């Protein structure tokens, strides 16, 4: 196979009409204007630049391609693109951090897929029909997987959490719980924001903090059997959370690690300014 043919096959390009190689740099850049999210085109442009000895520019395109591959969960391709960039421009200081983030994202994806398989098997067996489904897990995984709570749990404890929670949705400006109310559940917020408000004796309620996706709220009151120290309501838009009821958690004797993690990552005190 001729070197030209090998390059064309590797880059995915076609010989230009009347030419002897893949589409030129100008043609690739023009196509990228119409398809800026094409990682494959970025790789071909980087190949073209590298073949002309423009190493820093080629490395930058390989890095851009790696980011696009990672956006689509194609972490092996992203790592390969970073390797190519590193060979061309090894002095760049950000490669180590980029690789670390890629490896972490790949591990997170593996965790998600493992939990999806577990939930799908449970769904097929028609167990716990009111709990989180595999489809819902896929929808909310970015917030779940990135939460400090999930990062603190091993796979079995995370599976226990996901098999125990239920999806709770609220419209805008909905009261979730009132101050001093006893509520035997806590929440992991996955969409929207919740606002904490505290009212003093004879004083109007004042906002003390917000709960954002990835944060746990109410674990302390749930585990201690205490009243909620603040009113909790949705902010200007709708919100969604994973609801964990104390009764369901108590049904699992192996929940010690999950309970400890819930307490460690409870944001109730922070929402009250503590």
C-alpha positions as CSV (number, residue, x, y, z in Angstrom):
1,X,0.0,0.0,0.0
2,X,1.4,3.4,-1.0
3,X,2.2,5.9,1.8
4,X,-0.4,8.2,0.3
5,X,-3.1,5.6,0.5
6,X,-2.2,4.7,4.1
7,X,-2.5,8.3,5.1
8,X,-5.9,8.7,3.4
9,X,-7.2,5.5,5.0
10,X,-5.9,6.6,8.5
11,X,-7.3,10.1,8.3
12,X,-10.7,9.0,6.8
13,X,-10.3,11.5,4.0
14,X,-10.7,11.0,0.2
15,X,-8.2,12.1,-2.3
16,X,-9.1,15.6,-3.6
17,X,-10.3,15.8,-7.2
18,X,-7.2,16.0,-9.4
19,X,-5.0,15.9,-6.3
20,X,-2.8,13.3,-4.6
21,X,-3.8,13.5,-0.9
22,X,-6.5,14.0,1.6
23,X,-8.5,17.3,1.8
24,X,-6.2,20.2,2.5
25,X,-6.0,22.2,5.6
26,X,-8.2,25.0,4.2
27,X,-10.9,22.5,3.1
28,X,-10.8,20.9,6.6
29,X,-11.1,24.2,8.3
30,X,-14.1,25.1,6.1
31,X,-15.8,21.8,6.9
32,X,-15.2,22.3,10.6
33,X,-17.0,25.6,10.4
34,X,-20.1,23.6,9.6
35,X,-19.3,20.7,11.9
36,X,-17.4,22.2,14.9
37,X,-18.1,19.2,17.1
38,X,-16.6,16.6,14.7
39,X,-13.7,15.0,16.6
40,X,-12.8,13.0,13.4
41,X,-12.3,16.2,11.4
42,X,-10.2,17.6,14.2
43,X,-8.0,14.5,14.1
44,X,-7.7,14.8,10.3
45,X,-6.7,18.5,10.6
46,X,-4.2,17.6,13.3
47,X,-2.7,14.9,11.0
48,X,-2.4,17.4,8.2
49,X,-0.7,20.0,10.4
50,X,1.6,17.4,11.8
51,X,2.6,16.2,8.4
52,X,3.7,19.8,7.5
53,X,5.7,20.1,10.7
54,X,3.4,22.5,12.5
55,X,3.7,20.6,15.8
56,X,2.2,23.1,18.3
57,X,-0.9,23.7,16.1
58,X,-1.3,20.0,15.5
59,X,-1.1,19.3,19.2
60,X,-3.8,21.9,19.9
61,X,-6.1,20.2,17.4
62,X,-5.4,16.8,18.9
63,X,-6.3,18.2,22.4
64,X,-9.5,19.7,20.9
65,X,-10.4,16.3,19.4
66,X,-9.7,14.6,22.8
67,X,-12.2,17.0,24.5
68,X,-14.8,16.2,21.9
69,X,-14.3,12.5,22.2
70,X,-14.6,12.7,26.0
71,X,-17.8,14.7,25.7
72,X,-19.2,11.6,23.9
73,X,-17.8,9.2,26.5
74,X,-15.2,7.9,24.0
75,X,-12.4,7.9,26.5
76,X,-10.0,5.5,24.7
77,X,-10.1,7.7,21.6
78,X,-9.7,10.7,23.8
79,X,-6.6,9.2,25.5
80,X,-5.1,8.3,22.1
81,X,-5.6,11.9,20.9
82,X,-3.9,13.2,24.0
83,X,-1.0,10.8,23.4
84,X,-0.5,12.1,19.9
85,X,-0.6,15.7,21.2
86,X,1.9,14.8,24.0
87,X,4.4,13.4,21.4
88,X,4.3,16.7,19.4
89,X,4.3,19.1,22.3
90,X,5.5,17.4,25.4
91,X,6.3,20.7,27.2
92,X,2.6,21.5,27.6
93,X,1.9,21.6,31.3
94,X,-1.8,20.5,31.2
95,X,-1.4,17.0,29.8
96,X,-1.1,15.4,33.3
97,X,-4.2,17.0,34.6
98,X,-6.1,16.2,31.4
99,X,-5.1,12.5,31.6
100,X,-6.2,12.4,35.3
101,X,-9.6,13.8,34.4
102,X,-10.0,11.4,31.5
103,X,-9.2,8.4,33.8
104,X,-11.6,9.6,36.4
105,X,-14.3,10.1,33.8
106,X,-13.7,6.6,32.4
107,X,-14.0,5.1,35.9
108,X,-17.2,7.1,36.5
109,X,-18.6,5.8,33.3
110,X,-17.8,2.2,34.3
111,X,-19.5,2.7,37.6
112,X,-22.6,4.1,35.8
113,X,-22.8,1.1,33.4
114,X,-22.4,-1.3,36.3
115,X,-25.2,0.3,38.2
116,X,-27.4,0.5,35.1
117,X,-26.9,-3.3,34.6
118,X,-27.9,-4.0,38.2
119,X,-31.0,-1.8,38.1
120,X,-32.0,-3.2,34.7
121,X,-31.8,-6.7,36.1
122,X,-33.9,-5.7,39.0
123,X,-36.4,-3.9,36.8
124,X,-36.7,-7.0,34.7
125,X,-37.4,-9.0,37.8
126,X,-40.1,-6.5,38.8
127,X,-38.5,-5.9,42.2
128,X,-39.1,-2.6,44.0
129,X,-41.1,-1.0,41.1
130,X,-41.3,2.3,42.9
131,X,-37.5,2.8,43.1
132,X,-35.1,4.4,40.6
133,X,-35.1,2.7,37.2
134,X,-32.2,2.1,35.0
135,X,-33.5,4.7,32.5
136,X,-33.8,7.3,35.3
137,X,-30.3,6.5,36.5
138,X,-29.0,7.2,32.9
139,X,-30.8,10.5,33.0
140,X,-29.5,11.7,36.3
141,X,-26.0,10.0,36.3
142,X,-24.0,13.2,35.7
143,X,-25.3,14.7,38.9
144,X,-25.2,11.4,40.8
145,X,-21.8,10.3,39.7
146,X,-20.2,13.7,40.4
147,X,-21.7,14.1,43.8
148,X,-19.4,13.9,46.9
149,X,-21.7,11.2,48.3
150,X,-21.3,8.8,45.3
151,X,-17.6,9.4,45.3
152,X,-17.5,8.3,49.0
153,X,-19.4,5.1,48.4
154,X,-18.0,1.8,47.1
155,X,-20.0,0.0,44.4
156,X,-22.1,-2.1,46.8
157,X,-23.1,0.9,48.9
158,X,-23.8,3.0,45.8
159,X,-26.0,0.1,44.5
160,X,-27.9,0.1,47.9
161,X,-28.5,3.8,47.6
162,X,-29.8,3.6,44.0
163,X,-32.0,0.6,44.8
164,X,-33.5,2.4,47.8
165,X,-34.3,5.9,46.5
166,X,-37.3,7.2,44.5
167,X,-37.5,10.1,42.1
168,X,-39.3,13.2,43.6
169,X,-40.2,16.2,41.3
170,X,-41.4,19.6,42.4
171,X,-42.7,22.6,40.5
172,X,-41.3,26.1,41.0
173,X,-41.8,27.7,44.5
174,X,-43.0,24.5,46.1
175,X,-42.6,23.9,49.8
176,X,-40.7,20.6,50.3
177,X,-40.7,20.6,54.1
178,X,-41.6,23.2,56.7
179,X,-39.4,24.3,59.6
180,X,-39.8,22.2,62.7
181,X,-41.5,19.5,60.7
182,X,-40.6,15.8,61.3
183,X,-39.9,14.2,57.9
184,X,-38.5,10.6,57.7
185,X,-36.6,11.1,54.5
186,X,-33.7,13.0,53.0
187,X,-32.9,14.1,49.4
188,X,-30.0,14.0,46.9
189,X,-30.8,16.9,44.5
190,X,-30.2,16.1,40.8
191,X,-31.9,19.0,39.0
192,X,-32.8,22.5,39.9
193,X,-32.1,24.2,43.2
194,X,-33.7,24.2,46.7
195,X,-33.7,27.2,49.0
196,X,-33.5,27.0,52.8
197,X,-35.4,29.6,54.9
198,X,-35.4,30.1,58.6
199,X,-38.0,32.1,60.6
200,X,-37.3,33.5,64.1
201,X,-39.9,34.3,66.8
202,X,-42.0,37.0,65.3
203,X,-39.6,37.6,62.5
204,X,-40.2,36.8,58.8
205,X,-38.4,33.9,57.2
206,X,-35.0,34.7,55.7
207,X,-33.1,32.8,53.1
208,X,-29.9,31.1,54.5
209,X,-28.6,29.1,51.6
210,X,-29.3,27.0,48.5
211,X,-29.0,23.3,47.8
212,X,-27.6,22.6,44.3
213,X,-27.5,19.3,42.3
214,X,-25.2,16.8,43.8
215,X,-25.8,17.8,47.4
216,X,-27.6,15.9,50.1
217,X,-30.1,17.6,52.4
218,X,-31.9,16.3,55.5
219,X,-29.7,13.4,56.3
220,X,-29.0,14.7,59.8
221,X,-32.7,15.2,60.8
222,X,-33.5,11.8,59.3
223,X,-30.8,9.9,61.1
224,X,-31.3,11.7,64.4
225,X,-35.1,11.7,64.3
226,X,-35.0,15.5,64.7
227,X,-37.2,18.2,63.2
228,X,-36.0,20.1,60.1
229,X,-34.3,23.3,61.2
230,X,-35.5,25.2,58.2
231,X,-38.2,25.4,55.6
232,X,-37.0,24.0,52.3
233,X,-38.6,25.0,49.0
234,X,-37.8,25.1,45.3
235,X,-36.3,28.3,43.9
236,X,-37.6,30.0,40.7
237,X,-37.8,26.8,38.7
238,X,-38.7,23.1,39.1
239,X,-36.4,20.7,40.9
240,X,-35.9,17.0,41.1
241,X,-34.3,14.9,43.8
242,X,-33.7,11.3,44.8
243,X,-35.8,10.7,47.9
244,X,-34.4,8.3,50.5
245,X,-36.9,7.2,53.2
246,X,-35.7,6.1,56.5
247,X,-38.1,3.2,56.6
248,X,-36.7,1.7,53.4
249,X,-33.1,2.2,54.5
250,X,-33.8,0.5,57.8
251,X,-34.8,-2.6,55.8
252,X,-31.2,-3.1,54.7
253,X,-29.0,-4.3,57.6
254,X,-25.8,-3.7,55.4
255,X,-26.4,0.0,55.2
256,X,-23.8,1.1,57.8
257,X,-21.4,2.6,55.2
258,X,-24.2,4.4,53.4
259,X,-25.6,5.9,56.6
260,X,-22.1,7.1,57.6
261,X,-21.6,8.7,54.1
262,X,-25.0,10.4,54.2
263,X,-24.1,12.0,57.6
264,X,-20.7,13.1,56.3
265,X,-22.1,14.8,53.2
266,X,-25.3,16.2,54.6
267,X,-25.5,19.9,53.5
268,X,-28.2,20.9,56.0
269,X,-25.9,22.8,58.3
270,X,-24.2,24.5,55.3
271,X,-27.5,25.6,54.0
272,X,-28.2,27.2,57.3
273,X,-25.0,29.1,57.2
274,X,-23.3,26.7,59.7
